[in-house]
Amino acid sequence: MSGPELDRLLAEIAEQPEVAGRLLTDQRGPVADVARTIREREPSTIVLVARGSSDNAAVYGRYLLEVCNRRLTSLAAPSGLTLYGRGPRLDRTVVIGVSQSGQGEDVVAYVREARTQGAATVAIVNDVESPLAEAAESVLACLAGPELSVPATKTVTAQMTLLALLSTALEDPDSDNDALSGLPAALREALGQRPAAAALGRALATCNVGSVIGRGFAFPPALEVALKLKEMCHSRTEPFSAADFLHGPVALVEPAYSALLIDVGGRSTESALEIAHAVRERGGQPVLVRAGEIEPLRDDHVPNLSLVAPIAEPFAPIVALVLGQLLAVELALALNLDPALPRGLHKVTSTR
């Protein structure tokens, strides 16, 4: 299968190492300014507000800010404000709106209300002239260039990279972000795994990929990979935390049921292997997507897409997500679907 839309999608996926490199070079100053604001404000809570793929990036930000920076972080429910007019008090918070287009009405309304209440407000956005950028005091630009494909790819990893930069700047104001310096190279290596992703996609085309599962830092990419499988492959795949999966959804496992497990090294590995064992024990097929400082698999019979890279667990989800994007593309192609043309979707979806 080929066509201009698919070529464009693949080109945007391929741009991700360069986008990450630009962010590490050009956005240190603006990120440091936002980190300084947060330290000066000492907010009661950092509130992240987003929709769609950006919401999955925001979940990643929550893990970073709570685990690495020990700052209480909340995911906003913008409908409380836009549907009921009863949003929370935000005057002692820092509110970060995360959006690709910056046009989602409810995200913009939430950030605008937060600023009116006296909160420090930040926009993480690809379009710096968008309504969201205008609504916030500070703007962190994704620098991803135009993203025309309906499935979001490079803008999501750009948002995650900015949140990773913010976390490192909060942890150590004098940091030169050495922890992230290897990210562009790791993303480039991940793109080189497309033949392996194609082979795995062909194998999965005969299965029911029922779930994408991750724990800790592996959970945010699990959310986004599940969304990509829905968009590109018309799959009913559901994302789960590994802990939640064992509290009920594991009952779904039966022969021909596949569970895609995300492993980003560190503490996430134990959970991934535990779920793999539980799925296989019940007759299902575990499949692993692994990236970061990971150990070789002891079981050679578990299908996997793996990349060893010197990226610590908190930042490896960005690399794992690229592997997941490739797998979603290749599974769609194996199913004779065009991953660049999700049915019924448009590039910008605005909710109120």
C-alpha positions in Angstrom: 0.0 0.0 0.0 1.2 3.5 -0.8 -0.1 7.0 -1.3 0.6 10.6 -0.4 -1.1 10.4 2.9 0.9 7.3 4.0 4.1 8.9 2.7 3.4 12.0 4.7 2.7 10.0 7.9 5.9 8.1 7.6 7.9 11.3 6.9 6.4 12.9 10.1 7.4 9.8 12.1 10.9 10.0 10.7 11.3 13.6 11.8 11.2 12.8 15.5 14.9 12.6 16.2 15.4 16.1 14.6 12.5 17.5 16.5 13.9 16.2 19.8 17.3 17.6 18.9 15.8 21.1 18.2 14.1 21.0 21.6 17.2 20.1 23.5 19.1 22.9 21.8 16.6 25.7 21.5 14.1 25.3 24.3 16.4 25.2 27.3 16.0 28.9 28.1 12.1 28.9 28.0 12.0 25.7 30.0 14.3 27.1 32.6 12.1 30.2 32.9 9.0 28.0 33.5 10.9 25.9 36.0 12.0 29.2 37.8 8.4 30.3 37.9 7.3 27.0 39.5 10.0 27.2 42.1 9.1 30.8 42.9 5.4 30.2 43.1 5.7 26.9 45.2 2.3 25.9 43.9 0.0 23.6 45.9 -0.5 21.6 42.8 0.6 21.5 39.2 -2.5 21.0 36.9 -2.2 19.5 33.5 -5.1 20.0 31.0 -5.3 18.3 27.6 -7.3 16.1 25.3 -6.6 13.1 23.1 -3.0 12.2 22.4 -1.9 15.4 24.3 -3.7 14.0 27.3 -1.5 10.9 27.1 1.5 13.1 27.0 0.1 14.9 30.1 -0.2 11.6 32.0 3.5 11.2 31.2 4.1 14.6 32.6 2.3 13.7 35.8 4.6 10.7 36.3 7.6 12.8 35.8 6.6 15.6 38.1 5.3 13.4 40.9 8.1 10.7 40.8 11.1 12.7 39.8 10.2 16.1 41.3 7.8 15.0 44.1 5.3 17.7 43.2 1.6 17.0 43.5 0.2 16.9 40.0 -3.4 16.7 38.8 -5.0 16.0 35.5 -7.8 18.5 35.0 -11.4 17.7 34.1 -12.1 20.7 31.8 -15.8 19.6 31.4 -16.3 20.7 35.0 -15.7 24.2 33.9 -17.1 24.2 30.4 -20.2 22.1 31.0 -21.1 22.9 34.6 -19.3 26.2 35.2 -18.0 24.8 38.5 -14.2 24.4 38.0 -11.9 24.2 41.0 -10.0 27.1 42.7 -6.7 27.5 40.8 -5.2 30.6 42.3 -2.4 28.6 44.1 -1.6 26.3 41.2 0.5 26.2 38.0 -1.7 25.2 35.1 -0.1 23.7 32.0 -2.2 23.3 28.9 -0.9 20.7 26.5 -2.2 20.7 22.9 -0.9 20.1 19.4 -3.1 22.7 17.6 -3.9 24.9 20.6 -7.5 25.2 19.4 -9.4 22.9 21.7 -12.0 25.2 23.3 -12.2 23.4 26.6 -8.5 23.4 27.1 -8.2 27.1 26.2 -11.1 28.0 28.5 -9.5 26.2 31.4 -6.2 27.9 31.0 -7.9 31.3 30.5 -9.9 30.8 33.7 -6.8 29.7 35.6 -5.0 32.8 34.5 -8.0 35.0 35.6 -7.8 33.4 39.0 -4.1 34.2 39.4 -2.6 30.9 38.5 0.7 30.7 36.6 -0.2 29.4 33.2 1.9 27.6 30.6 1.0 26.3 27.1 2.9 23.4 25.6 1.8 23.7 22.0 3.0 23.3 18.4 1.2 26.4 17.1 2.6 29.4 19.0 -0.1 31.7 17.4 -3.0 29.6 18.6 -5.7 30.5 21.1 -4.0 28.4 23.7 -0.7 30.2 23.3 -2.5 33.5 23.6 -4.3 32.4 26.7 -1.2 31.4 28.7 1.5 33.6 30.2 4.3 31.3 29.1 4.7 29.2 25.9 6.8 26.2 25.3 6.9 25.5 21.6 7.0 22.0 20.3 9.1 23.1 17.3 7.8 20.1 15.4 6.8 21.9 12.2 3.5 21.4 10.5 1.9 18.1 11.3 -0.7 17.3 8.6 -1.4 13.6 9.2 -4.4 12.9 11.2 -2.6 10.5 13.6 -0.4 12.6 15.9 3.2 11.4 16.1 6.0 13.9 16.2 3.9 16.4 18.2 3.3 13.9 21.0 6.9 13.0 21.4 7.8 16.7 21.3 5.3 17.4 24.1 6.8 14.5 26.1 10.3 15.8 25.5 9.4 19.3 26.7 7.9 17.8 29.9 11.0 15.8 30.4 13.1 18.9 30.0 10.9 20.7 32.5 11.3 17.9 35.0 15.1 17.9 34.7 15.2 21.7 35.0 13.0 21.5 38.2 15.2 18.8 39.7 18.5 20.6 39.0 18.4 24.2 37.8 22.1 24.0 36.7 21.5 20.8 34.7 22.6 20.8 31.1 20.1 17.9 30.5 22.8 15.2 30.1 20.1 12.7 31.0 18.4 13.6 27.7 21.4 14.1 25.5 21.2 10.6 24.0 17.5 10.9 23.1 17.8 12.0 19.4 20.2 9.1 18.7 17.9 6.6 20.5 15.0 7.8 18.5 17.0 7.4 15.3 17.8 3.8 16.3 14.2 3.2 17.1 13.2 4.3 13.5 15.7 1.7 12.3 13.5 -1.0 13.8 10.8 -0.7 11.2 11.6 -4.1 9.5 11.3 -5.8 12.9 8.0 -3.9 13.5 6.8 -5.1 10.1 7.5 -8.7 11.0 5.8 -8.4 14.3 2.8 -6.6 12.7 2.3 -9.4 10.3 2.3 -11.9 13.2 -0.2 -9.9 15.1 -2.6 -9.5 12.2 -3.9 -13.0 12.9 -4.6 -12.3 16.6 -6.9 -10.2 18.6 -4.7 -7.5 20.2 -7.0 -6.9 23.2 -4.9 -4.7 25.4 -1.8 -2.6 25.8 -0.4 -2.7 29.3 2.3 -0.8 31.2 3.0 0.1 34.8 4.7 3.2 36.1 6.5 5.1 33.4 5.4 2.4 30.9 1.7 3.4 31.4 1.7 6.7 29.4 3.1 5.1 26.2 0.6 2.2 26.7 -2.2 4.8 26.6 -0.9 6.3 23.4 0.0 3.1 21.6 -3.6 1.8 22.3 -4.9 5.0 20.8 -2.8 4.6 17.7 -4.0 1.0 17.3 -7.6 2.3 17.4 -6.9 5.1 14.9 -4.7 3.2 12.5 -5.9 -0.4 12.8 -9.6 0.1 13.8 -8.8 -2.1 16.8 -10.8 -2.3 20.0 -7.6 -2.5 22.0 -7.9 -1.1 25.5 -5.0 0.4 27.6 -4.5 -0.7 31.2 -2.2 -0.2 34.1 -0.6 -3.5 34.9 -2.0 -3.3 38.4 -5.5 -2.6 37.2 -5.3 -5.4 34.6 -4.8 -8.0 37.3 -7.9 -6.6 39.2 -10.4 -7.9 36.6 -9.5 -7.4 32.9 -7.2 -10.4 33.0 -10.4 -12.5 32.8 -10.5 -11.4 29.1 -7.5 -13.6 28.3 -8.2 -16.6 26.2 -6.6 -18.4 23.2 -5.9 -15.9 20.3 -6.0 -13.0 22.8 -2.8 -11.0 22.6 -1.6 -8.5 25.2 1.0 -5.9 24.2 3.2 -5.1 27.1 5.3 -1.9 27.4 8.7 -2.2 29.1 10.9 0.9 29.6 13.4 -0.7 31.9 13.9 -0.1 35.6 10.8 -0.9 37.8 8.6 -1.3 34.8 10.3 -4.5 33.6 9.1 -6.6 36.6 5.5 -5.7 35.9 5.8 -6.4 32.2 7.2 -9.8 32.8 4.6 -10.6 35.5 1.8 -9.8 33.1 3.4 -11.7 30.3 3.5 -14.8 32.6 -0.2 -14.2 33.6 -1.3 -13.9 30.0 0.6 -17.0 28.8 -0.7 -19.0 31.8 -4.2 -18.3 30.7 -3.6 -19.4 27.1 -3.1 -15.9 25.6 -0.1 -14.5 23.7 2.1 -11.8 25.4 4.0 -9.4 23.1 6.6 -7.0 24.4 7.6 -3.5 23.2 10.8 -2.6 25.0 13.1 0.4 25.0 15.8 1.9 27.3 18.2 0.3 29.7 16.6 -3.2 29.4 18.0 -6.6 30.0 18.0 -9.4 27.4 14.8 -11.5 27.5 15.3 -14.8 29.2 12.4 -16.3 27.2 13.2 -16.3 23.5 9.6 -17.4 22.7 8.0 -14.1 23.6 7.5 -12.0 20.4 9.1 -8.6 21.0 10.2 -5.3 19.5 13.2 -4.3 21.6 15.8 -1.5 21.6 18.6 -1.3 24.1 19.5 2.4 24.5 21.3 4.4 27.3 18.1 6.2 28.3 16.9 6.0 31.9 13.5 4.7 32.8 11.8 8.2 33.2 12.7 9.2 29.6 12.6 5.8 27.8 8.8 6.1 27.2 9.5 8.6 24.5 11.6 6.0 22.7 9.1 3.2 23.4 6.4 5.3 21.9 8.2 5.6 18.6 8.5 1.8 18.5 4.7 1.6 19.2 4.0 4.0 16.4 5.9 1.9 13.9 4.1 -1.2 15.1 0.7 0.4 14.7 1.6 1.4 11.1 2.9 -2.0 10.2 -0.1 -3.8 11.8 -2.5 -1.6 9.8 -0.6 -2.4 6.6 -0.7 -6.1 7.4 -4.5 -5.7 7.8 -4.7 -3.9 4.4 -5.7 -0.7 6.1 -4.2 2.8 5.4 -2.9 4.0 8.8 -2.9 7.6 7.6 -6.6 7.6 7.0 -8.4 6.8 10.2 -12.1 6.7 9.4 -14.3 9.5 10.7 -11.4 11.6 12.1 -10.1 15.0 11.3 -6.8 16.6 12.3 -8.3 19.1 14.7 -11.1 18.1 17.1 -12.4 20.8 19.3 -14.6 20.0 22.3 -16.3 22.4 24.7 
